[in-house]
Every structure is written in C-alpha cells, then in structure tokens.
C-alpha cells in the first residue's frame, strides 16, 4: 500500500479516530475497555496530536494511520500507533514506523512500546518491524513494555 506521511492535523486525527472501532481505540490507549470515538476525541487530544512527532499516513485520499512519538527521557521515546480498522494488516503501521524512525534525529535512541499482552496484532507488529529485535523492558498489571534500539543507520 502506497501512503504519504504528513504532520497530523486535528481534522485528520478526528477522521481517523471515527474510522476506528471501540476495540481498536481501547488497544491504542492500552485500556481493557472499549472506547467510543467521541470519548477518545474529548479525553485524549494531547495524546493524539502531541509529543515530539505526530505523523498521519494518507492513502487513496483519506487518513489511514497515526504515529506519535513522545520523549519520555533523554534517548528514549514512546511510540503509539493507530490504523483505520479497514486498513489494518496492510503495511500502514509498518510504513509509518520505519519512515518516521529513519529520520537521523532518532538514530541511537530507544523506542518503547507499551501494549496489552492480549493484543496479538500489536505484538505481531513488534516482532515483524525491521528496526531491531524488541526486548521486554518492563511489566505491569495488564501491560508489557518493549524496547527497540534504533540503529545508527535506520532502515526505511
């Protein structure tokens, strides 16, 4: 799937969130609960548009996905992804992840991803991404945190 990546806008994020199921939104926010799109837009705008980077993937004239990177401490960035339900498993997240982290400013950084253990699609994505092998970096009730080291020459 060919996609272009642009800075996320409030309108793009709203369209994407409305194209996602309550289950997908719950996974994005590592919540054990289903989250209604309008509730997500009301409660979490800073997480959808904030951070060091908020990039939207567009394909066929519509927003397909969103990647957010938030610096949690020097050299460590947290990643969060959301893909429209009908475009999942088509390379949208893979493209966003690889392209965004190929930017030289992230070389040598550690990317952390927090995920619920039952999120098989998310765990599959972490195993399949091409930057490096994920390692388990932390555990808490209902959540796992994986870390990936961005190589000094990132692959797009």
N, C-alpha and C positions, 0 to 999 in steps of 0.2 A: 504494500500500500504506500503510495507516494503522499507525503504530507509536508506542508511547510510549517515552520515553527516561528511564532511571533510572540512578543510580550503579551501576557494575559491582560485582558480588559474586563471591567465589571460586566459588560454585556456578554462577552464570550463565556465568562465563568458562569453566569446565570443560565445561559442556554445549555451549557454542558451539564450543570447540576440538574436541570429539569429533564435531561435526557437519560438520567441515571435512576435506577430503581432504589427503593429504600434499603435493600440489602447491600447494593454496591456502595451507597453512601455510608452505611454502617461500617463496611470494611475499610473505606478510605480514612475514617476517623477512628479506626481500631475500637469500635464500640460493639458491645454484644447486642445492641438494639438496632432495630430498623430506624432509619432517619428519613423523614419526609423532606423532599427537595426544598420547600419553602422554609422549613425549620432550619435546614443547613444554611440557606442564604441569609436568614436572620441572625443565626447564632455564630457562624464561623467565617464571616467575610475576611477577617485578618489572616486566617489560615489559608484561604483560597487565593488571596491576592498579595499576601505578604511574603516576607522572607527576603533573602538575598536575590532570589530568582523566582519568577512566576512566568512560565512559558506555556503557551497554548499550541497544540498541534491542530492544524486545519487540513481537511481533505474534502474534496468534492464540494467546496463552498460552505462547509459547516465545521464547527469546532468538534474535534474528535477526542482530545485529551488535554490534561493539565499536569504539569510537573512543578512542584515547589521545592526549593532548597532553602533551608534556614540554618544559619550558622549557630551551632549550639555551644561551641568553644573554639579556640584557635585550632585550626587544622581539621575540624570535624564539622560536617554538615549533615543535617537530617533531610531525607528525601521523602516526599509524599506524591503519589500518582493517583490520577482518576481518569478513567476512559469511559466514553459513552457505552452503554450496555451493548448496543448492536454492533459496536466496532471492537469489542474485546477479542483478544487472541488473533489480532490481525497485524501486530507489529507496532501499534501506536505507542505503547509504553516503552517498548524496546528502542524505538527511534528517538523518542524524547529523552530518554535516559542517556543513550550513547552520544547523541549530538550535544546535549547540554553539558555533559561531563567531559566532552572532548575539548572544551574551552581551556586554554592553557592556565587560566587562573585557578582551576581545580586540581591541577597536577600535583600529586603528592598528598592530597587531602584524603581523609577517611569519610566515606559516605555511610551513614547509619540509616537503617530502615526498621521501623517498629511495626510488627504485624501480629495478628492473632494466629495461634497455631492451627486453627481450622480453616484458614484462608489458603486453600490449596492453590488457587490461581496465583496469588501473590508469592507464595513460596516457590512455585514453579518459575515465575518470572525471575526471582532472585537467583535461582540455580542456573537459569538459561542466559542471563545477561552476560555480556562479553568483557566487562572491565576487569573482573578478577573474581576469585573464589570468595563467596561470602563466608564469614565465620560468625558463630554465635558469640555475641558480645555482652548479652545480658538477658535476664529473665525476670518477669514479674507476673503477678496473677493475671492470667489470660493474655499475656503479651510476650513476644520474643523480639529482641533487638539483634539485628545482623549488621555487621560492618564489612565494607568492601573498600580496599585501598585503591585509589585512583592511580594508575601508573604514571610515571613521569612523561610518557608519550601515550596519551589516551587514544583509543581506537574508536572511530565514528561508525 
